[in-house]
Structure formats: C-alpha cells, structure tokens
Amino acid sequence: MSDWRPRLIASDMDGTLLRSDETISEQTRAELGRWRDAGVPLVLATGRPPRWMLGIREVLGSGTAICCNGAVLLDLEPFTVLDEHGISPEVLQEVTAELRRREPTVWFAVEYGDQFRHEPVYRPRWDVDVPGVAVATLEEMVAQPAAKLLARHESMPRDVFVTLVEEVVADRATVTNSSSDALAEISALGVTKASGLARVAADLGVEPGEVVYFGDMPNDVAAFDWVREGGGRAVAMAHAHPEVLAAATDGTGTNDADGVAAFLAGLPRD
C-alpha cells in the first residue's frame, strides 16, 4: 500500500489529535493544513459533546465533527448541529432502572447535545459551574430523548463496570468507553463513531477504503472496523487500549509525539 493516498482524514481528539495539555501542536496543524490544501478534509470523531468543541473550532476553523460518539453531527464553522440521533425515553428509563437495581451506587448523567444534566451525587470531572450544566433528578433526565447516557461508578474497576453495563443494556442500545474511569457511555442502538463517519463519508462521496482513521480508545474500535474492512487505514496510537491495537491496520507514535502528523507525513499527497 506504499502508493495509497486517503481522500478523507478522520481522527479522534483526546489522546490522539490533541496532546495531553489539550492543544494541537504546530507540527500537526501544519501537516493537516498541507492535506487540506491538497483537497483532503479532516473529520473529527469524538465522544465530546458539541459544547466542548468551541476550542477546537478556534484552531481548525471549519469542518465536520462527529460528537457524542456518533449521535451528533456538528458543522464547526457556523457551529450548527446537522443531525442528532438520540436514545428514546423508553430505553433510557428501562436501562437506568435495571442498572440501579443491579448496582444501587451507579450514578447517571445525560447529554442533550448542548446541555448536560446529572444527578446530585454524580461528580462531573470537567463540567463544573459552566453554562448548560445543571443538576436534575433521574426522572427528569430520562423524560426526553438524550444524545448520550453516562453511567459512572466511583469504586468498581473500569472493565468490570463496563461489562456489567453491557450485560444490562444488551441489544437496547450501544455501550462504549473512552476513559480510564468506570464510566460507560451509552448511545442509541447502532450509533457509533463508525455510523457517524459513514454518514459523513457518504455525503463527501468517499468510500471506507479511502479513509485513514486515528484513535486510541474502545469507542474508536467500531470506526476502526468500518475503515479496515473497507480497505482503509485504521491507525492506533502507541499508547492505545489493547482493543484498539488489535483492530488496527497500522500504528504510530503517541499523541504527545505528534503521532498523527508523523503518520500523515509518510503518505503520498499527490
């Protein structure tokens, strides 16, 4: 595949495109700019909600972002939601009730695109005293569709907790994880970064075999599978989760070593 050239670059953000201090290096910006000038766009694929994308918009200016693990498509330049695929109230109510029964000390929060609601005992790690974030009862949170349901446990090991959530959710929704914490991210059934990426690629007239995708956490595996099975390049960061490394076609350096830029620099642009 030495002469293989992508028509679309797609990347996870945290732990991948962004350094540990949440910045994009000048080397990475320059490399992405060279590809953009060559007619190859960048699509971001992240578990982040739209309200966490303002900083990246200031850096990149334009493009499409697949937010909330595929549930929300965001046009960065006008900062407009293009599409949103939420979990129904019925599924939210069933899943939260069963999880609370199985593990009484699990706590919940929900993403509504530009709003975040959490139970009083749920401890947000980043969203503290900012607009759009508020405390709510579980009954209030599950009364309307949500882009993402978050289930957190403060003492269980991550993998044990995520397995429990997968057991309870079964085929009612999609479960993934992108954190070192015992935090399960639940989306509508079939909604993943892969489903969001497939929609964006189709709009651009790009096949999966023409995509290079960079990632590091389990919520990237579905996108890795979609790209790899179509003949594209699924590139794992050096520090990636074992599930991601197993699904990759290629590897690159860490985010702090500008792994995305290094890999792209080795591909032909013409």
HUFEN-V537654 format. One record per backbone hydrogen bond with DSSP energy under -1.0 kcal/mol. NH is the residue of the N-H (numbers start at 0). CO is the residue of the C=O. E is the energy in kcal/mol with one decimal. If there is no record, write none. Layout:
# HUFEN-V537654
nh | co | e
NH | CO | E
NH | CO | E
This chain:
# HUFEN-V537654
nh | co | e
3 | 0 | -1.7
6 | 209 | -3.1
7 | 209 | -1.4
8 | 40 | -2.6
9 | 211 | -2.9
10 | 42 | -2.2
11 | 213 | -2.4
15 | 12 | -2.1
17 | 12 | -2.6
18 | 22 | -3.1
21 | 18 | -2.4
28 | 24 | -2.6
29 | 25 | -2.5
30 | 26 | -2.1
31 | 27 | -2.6
32 | 28 | -2.3
33 | 29 | -2.0
34 | 30 | -1.8
35 | 31 | -2.5
36 | 32 | -2.4
37 | 33 | -1.1
38 | 35 | -1.7
39 | 34 | -2.6
42 | 8 | -2.8
43 | 63 | -2.0
44 | 10 | -2.7
45 | 65 | -3.2
51 | 48 | -1.7
52 | 49 | -2.4
56 | 52 | -2.1
57 | 53 | -1.6
59 | 55 | -3.0
60 | 56 | -2.3
61 | 59 | -1.3
64 | 73 | -2.8
65 | 43 | -3.7
66 | 71 | -3.2
67 | 47 | -2.5
68 | 45 | -2.2
69 | 66 | -1.2
70 | 67 | -1.2
71 | 66 | -1.9
72 | 82 | -2.4
73 | 64 | -2.9
74 | 79 | -3.0
75 | 62 | -2.8
79 | 74 | -1.7
81 | 72 | -3.1
82 | 72 | -1.2
84 | 70 | -2.8
86 | 145 | -3.5
91 | 87 | -2.5
92 | 88 | -2.7
93 | 89 | -2.2
94 | 90 | -2.8
95 | 91 | -2.3
96 | 92 | -1.9
97 | 93 | -2.1
98 | 94 | -2.6
99 | 95 | -2.3
100 | 96 | -1.8
101 | 97 | -2.5
102 | 98 | -2.8
105 | 102 | -1.8
106 | 151 | -2.6
108 | 149 | -1.9
109 | 116 | -2.8
110 | 147 | -2.8
111 | 114 | -2.9
113 | 111 | -1.4
115 | 131 | -3.2
116 | 109 | -2.2
117 | 133 | -1.8
118 | 107 | -2.2
121 | 118 | -1.2
127 | 125 | -1.7
132 | 129 | -1.5
133 | 115 | -2.0
135 | 117 | -2.1
140 | 136 | -2.2
141 | 137 | -2.0
142 | 139 | -1.1
145 | 86 | -1.5
146 | 110 | -1.9
147 | 110 | -1.4
148 | 185 | -2.7
149 | 108 | -3.2
150 | 183 | -2.3
151 | 106 | -2.7
152 | 181 | -2.2
160 | 156 | -2.5
161 | 157 | -2.9
162 | 158 | -2.0
163 | 159 | -1.9
164 | 160 | -2.4
165 | 161 | -2.4
166 | 162 | -2.1
167 | 163 | -2.2
168 | 164 | -3.0
169 | 165 | -2.4
171 | 168 | -2.1
173 | 186 | -2.7
175 | 184 | -2.2
182 | 180 | -2.1
183 | 150 | -2.9
184 | 175 | -2.9
185 | 148 | -3.0
186 | 173 | -2.9
190 | 187 | -2.4
195 | 191 | -1.9
196 | 192 | -2.6
197 | 193 | -2.6
198 | 194 | -1.6
199 | 195 | -2.1
200 | 196 | -2.9
201 | 197 | -2.2
202 | 198 | -1.9
203 | 199 | -1.4
205 | 200 | -2.9
209 | 206 | -2.2
210 | 207 | -1.5
211 | 7 | -2.1
212 | 232 | -2.8
213 | 9 | -1.9
214 | 234 | -1.9
218 | 176 | -1.1
219 | 216 | -2.8
220 | 217 | -1.5
223 | 219 | -2.4
224 | 220 | -2.8
225 | 221 | -2.2
226 | 222 | -2.5
227 | 223 | -3.1
228 | 224 | -2.6
230 | 227 | -1.5
231 | 226 | -3.0
232 | 210 | -2.1
234 | 212 | -3.5
235 | 249 | -2.5
236 | 214 | -1.8
239 | 236 | -2.0
240 | 215 | -2.6
244 | 240 | -2.2
245 | 241 | -2.1
246 | 242 | -1.0
248 | 233 | -2.6
249 | 233 | -2.0
251 | 235 | -1.9
257 | 254 | -1.5
258 | 253 | -2.2
261 | 257 | -2.4
262 | 258 | -2.1
263 | 259 | -2.4
264 | 260 | -2.3
265 | 262 | -1.1
266 | 263 | -1.8
